[in-house]
């Protein structure tokens, strides 16, 4: 067992003698059905599947939002979308023209999960995609608890796997003198994969950085947030990873007609991206094992939202990317919100188990604090799931899971026990009707039972009225039960 070192002069509070490391791995647009352990039959994910065998699979876990930036905000702050500062994918330059890239920033004084770990004396790092404010803004990751940030600050830049630069803290590090764009079209001619390959593949650098962080901090507790960019399009896997999948899968090239870059073998390339994500997970596991801290590290794996739409060459029907769930990214239906989630910690979290406890991203702030013996701040919207993850204990949720999402027409959803109440198109001239689904009996949301449950609509409307604070930057019209 590796020793835990204590430096009284620098620690804001004493760490417990059994201080755990935490590695939180976040995939990007990975659908509920795109891993072998969640039913995928075509794509190879042996390393992630191994996490499922050694840990617990959460079968009813939800993102905090159906798109990138607000999902990450709910994860980092423990606030649901009714209270979150960031509720959509707004670019920073809309309100702050001095910034040329990055998303609308979180405020300077907001409490964050990494800041809680940093204050407790943990070494902290964020490697991958940030999306909560440009470098130098109030949302700069180094201002919110991360000793090290390495990767993409801006989600739009992350559409390319061969960008000109990545960020190391507040400095740009050039990695591709000739970058490859994330969007292009080729209406005619022979589509060649090598046309869209650059000198340096950004994910490889991020994995290298993660391994070095683990090695450098093995003698003290650390919190490592790995926000990998796979399998978000563009489809950009290295050439040597394509032949893992059959050429027969692809008879027609993708020419960029639905955004992002062309590819001659879009099915094989998309699968290769997920298998590459799986290799990243394997490399991180290997680094933890080599450092001698694998079984002293709580590993969480999940995705920021549901599977992408069929854009950029992606084909979610071919891969059955969300299983039989309804909806995709950007939707508050199950396919947009329910995400594949795994938790591993030998001796605490049961191996080879499934856990159907409903949970969502705001829960991770209090849960990780409980797991590591830290005190969570007051006022969080999340629930501590640690008792449910480590025993058969049932946890009672004081606040329901809810989503207040201004984009894709404006949508709200509330989970009430086994039921989910939804309303869409709230920011359009003709809002959709209230819908109610029995998720326990109808996870595919095929049968609207709102006529039989008007009381659930009234309850959901009252909860939304109470819990959804106004947000001028990300507005949603919250309807009453009879509206």
SULGI-V427834 format. One record per residue. SS is DSSP state (~ for helix, > for strand, _ for the rest). OMEGA is omega as a letter, one per 20 degrees, with the letter a starting at -180 (NA if undefined). NEAR is the number of other C-alpha atoms within 8 Angstrom. Layout:
SS | OMEGA | NEAR
SS | OMEGA | NEAR
This chain:
_ | a | 4
_ | a | 7
_ | r | 6
_ | a | 10
_ | a | 6
_ | r | 7
_ | a | 6
_ | a | 6
_ | a | 4
_ | a | 6
_ | r | 11
_ | r | 7
_ | a | 7
_ | r | 8
_ | r | 10
_ | a | 7
_ | a | 5
_ | a | 5
_ | r | 10
_ | r | 11
> | r | 10
> | r | 11
> | a | 12
> | a | 11
> | a | 12
> | r | 12
> | a | 15
_ | a | 14
_ | r | 14
_ | a | 17
_ | a | 15
_ | a | 15
_ | a | 13
_ | r | 14
_ | r | 14
~ | a | 13
~ | r | 8
~ | r | 9
_ | r | 9
_ | a | 13
_ | a | 6
_ | a | 6
_ | a | 12
_ | r | 9
_ | a | 11
~ | a | 8
~ | r | 10
~ | r | 12
~ | r | 11
~ | r | 8
~ | r | 11
~ | r | 16
~ | a | 10
~ | a | 11
_ | a | 16
> | r | 17
> | r | 13
> | a | 13
_ | r | 10
_ | r | 11
> | a | 14
> | r | 12
_ | r | 14
_ | a | 16
_ | a | 16
_ | r | 16
_ | a | 12
~ | a | 14
~ | a | 13
~ | r | 16
~ | a | 15
~ | r | 13
~ | r | 14
~ | r | 16
~ | a | 15
~ | a | 11
~ | a | 14
_ | r | 17
_ | r | 14
_ | a | 14
_ | r | 17
_ | a | 12
_ | a | 9
_ | r | 12
_ | a | 9
_ | a | 14
_ | r | 13
_ | a | 12
_ | a | 11
_ | r | 7
> | a | 9
~ | a | 16
~ | r | 13
~ | r | 7
_ | a | 6
_ | a | 7
_ | r | 8
_ | r | 5
_ | a | 9
_ | r | 7
_ | r | 12
_ | a | 16
> | a | 16
_ | a | 15
_ | r | 13
_ | a | 12
_ | a | 8
_ | a | 8
_ | a | 4
_ | r | 7
_ | a | 9
_ | r | 11
~ | r | 12
~ | r | 12
~ | r | 11
~ | r | 12
~ | a | 14
~ | r | 13
~ | a | 11
_ | r | 12
_ | r | 12
_ | r | 11
> | a | 12
> | r | 15
> | r | 12
> | a | 14
> | a | 16
> | a | 13
> | a | 13
_ | r | 14
_ | a | 13
_ | r | 17
_ | a | 18
_ | r | 17
_ | a | 10
_ | r | 7
_ | r | 8
_ | r | 10
_ | r | 16
_ | a | 13
~ | r | 14
~ | r | 10
~ | a | 9
_ | r | 12
_ | a | 15
_ | r | 14
_ | a | 9
> | r | 11
> | r | 13
> | r | 13
> | r | 12
> | r | 12
_ | a | 15
_ | r | 14
_ | a | 13
_ | r | 7
~ | a | 10
~ | r | 12
~ | r | 12
_ | r | 11
_ | r | 12
_ | a | 15
_ | r | 14
_ | a | 11
> | r | 9
> | r | 14
> | r | 13
> | a | 11
_ | a | 10
_ | a | 7
> | r | 6
> | r | 8
> | a | 8
> | r | 8
_ | r | 12
_ | r | 12
_ | r | 6
_ | a | 7
_ | r | 9
_ | a | 12
_ | r | 9
_ | a | 12
_ | r | 10
_ | r | 10
_ | r | 11
_ | a | 9
_ | a | 7
_ | r | 5
_ | a | 5
_ | r | 4
_ | a | 11
_ | a | 8
~ | a | 10
~ | r | 6
~ | a | 5
~ | r | 10
_ | r | 11
_ | a | 10
_ | a | 8
_ | a | 7
_ | a | 10
~ | a | 11
~ | r | 10
~ | r | 7
~ | a | 8
~ | r | 12
~ | r | 11
~ | a | 8
~ | r | 10
~ | r | 12
~ | a | 11
~ | r | 8
~ | r | 9
~ | a | 11
~ | a | 10
~ | a | 7
_ | a | 10
_ | a | 12
_ | r | 9
_ | a | 10
_ | a | 13
> | r | 12
> | a | 14
> | r | 12
> | a | 12
> | a | 12
> | a | 13
_ | a | 13
_ | r | 11
_ | i | 13
_ | r | 13
_ | r | 11
_ | k | 12
_ | r | 12
_ | a | 16
_ | a | 11
_ | r | 11
_ | a | 8
~ | a | 8
~ | a | 5
~ | a | 9
~ | a | 11
~ | r | 8
~ | a | 7
_ | a | 9
_ | r | 7
~ | a | 8
~ | r | 5
~ | a | 9
_ | r | 11
_ | a | 6
_ | r | 6
_ | r | 11
> | a | 13
_ | r | 13
_ | a | 16
_ | r | 8
_ | r | 7
_ | r | 10
_ | a | 15
_ | r | 15
_ | r | 17
> | a | 15
_ | a | 12
_ | a | 13
~ | r | 13
~ | a | 11
~ | a | 15
~ | r | 14
~ | r | 13
~ | r | 12
~ | r | 14
~ | r | 13
~ | r | 13
~ | r | 11
~ | r | 10
~ | r | 12
~ | r | 12
~ | r | 9
~ | r | 9
~ | r | 10
~ | r | 10
~ | r | 10
~ | r | 11
~ | r | 9
~ | r | 8
~ | r | 11
~ | r | 13
~ | r | 9
~ | r | 7
_ | r | 10
_ | a | 9
_ | a | 12
~ | a | 9
~ | r | 7
~ | a | 8
> | r | 12
> | a | 12
> | r | 12
> | r | 12
> | r | 12
> | a | 11
> | a | 15
_ | r | 17
_ | a | 20
_ | a | 18
_ | r | 15
_ | r | 13
_ | r | 9
_ | r | 8
_ | r | 11
_ | a | 15
_ | r | 15
_ | a | 12
_ | a | 10
~ | r | 12
~ | r | 6
~ | a | 6
~ | a | 10
_ | a | 11
_ | r | 13
_ | a | 15
_ | r | 8
_ | a | 6
_ | a | 10
_ | r | 12
_ | r | 10
_ | r | 13
_ | r | 15
_ | a | 9
_ | r | 13
_ | r | 15
_ | a | 11
~ | a | 13
~ | r | 17
~ | a | 16
~ | a | 16
> | a | 13
_ | r | 16
_ | a | 17
> | a | 12
> | r | 14
> | a | 15
> | r | 15
_ | a | 13
_ | r | 10
_ | r | 5
_ | a | 6
_ | a | 13
_ | r | 14
_ | r | 11
_ | a | 10
> | r | 10
> | a | 8
> | a | 10
_ | r | 8
_ | r | 9
_ | r | 7
> | r | 11
> | a | 12
_ | r | 13
_ | a | 17
~ | a | 15
~ | r | 14
~ | r | 15
~ | a | 14
~ | a | 12
~ | r | 9
~ | r | 11
~ | a | 12
~ | a | 9
~ | r | 9
_ | r | 9
_ | r | 11
_ | r | 6
_ | r | 9
_ | r | 6
_ | r | 4
_ | r | 4
_ | r | 10
_ | a | 10
_ | r | 15
_ | r | 12
_ | a | 11
_ | a | 12
~ | r | 10
~ | r | 11
~ | a | 11
~ | a | 11
~ | r | 9
_ | r | 7
_ | a | 7
_ | r | 6
_ | a | 6
_ | a | 7
_ | a | 4
_ | r | 6
_ | r | 5
_ | r | 6
_ | r | 8
> | r | 10
> | a | 12
> | r | 14
> | a | 13
> | a | 12
_ | a | 13
_ | a | 8
_ | r | 8
_ | a | 10
_ | a | 15
> | r | 18
> | r | 13
> | r | 12
> | r | 13
> | a | 11
> | a | 11
_ | r | 5
_ | a | 8
> | r | 11
> | a | 13
> | a | 15
> | r | 13
> | a | 13
_ | r | 11
_ | a | 12
_ | r | 16
_ | r | 10
_ | a | 8
_ | a | 5
_ | r | 6
_ | r | 10
_ | r | 8
_ | r | 6
_ | r | 9
> | r | 10
> | r | 14
> | r | 14
> | a | 12
_ | a | 11
_ | a | 7
_ | a | 5
_ | a | 10
_ | a | 9
_ | r | 9
_ | r | 13
_ | a | 7
_ | r | 6
_ | a | 9
_ | a | 10
~ | a | 12
~ | a | 6
~ | a | 5
_ | r | 9
~ | a | 8
~ | r | 6
~ | r | 11
~ | r | 13
~ | a | 10
~ | a | 8
~ | r | 12
~ | r | 12
~ | r | 10
~ | a | 8
~ | r | 12
~ | a | 9
~ | a | 7
~ | a | 8
_ | r | 10
_ | r | 7
_ | r | 5
_ | a | 7
_ | a | 5
_ | a | 4
_ | a | 9
_ | r | 8
_ | r | 11
_ | a | 7
_ | a | 9
_ | r | 8
_ | a | 9
_ | a | 9
_ | a | 4
_ | NA | 4
